[in-house]
Amino acid sequence: AGVWHRTSVHDLPTSESPDPLPRNSVDRIQTASYEGPGKLEARVYRLTSSAVGLDVAQRWHPSADTVFFNQGRYFVVVKWQEAERQALQAFVRELTTASRR
């Protein structure tokens, strides 16, 4: 989204998930790093079903400098460092919109 520039993107083995998701319910993990008015990492989990995403979202424990959302079979975690608030909100809004397409 605008001021953010992707610096890396890669797939992670489901066995190396940095987040507490049920590993047998994760088909794919893709992570991307961005720089702009701060630094952030977005992790996208493709799940076996949308029901898993809803369950994970309901049980998720919020943590500092992190936001998450689920969209159907996708669960997304965005973690940032010293990000400018409006730019971060725009990034998350764009990511949410893109996941609906």
Secondary structure, DSSP 8 states (H G I E B T S, - for coil): -TT-EEEEEEEE-GGG-SS---GGGEEEEEEEEEESSSEEEEEEEEES-HHHHHHHHHH----TTEEEEEETTEEEEEEEES--HHHHHHHHHHHHHHHH-
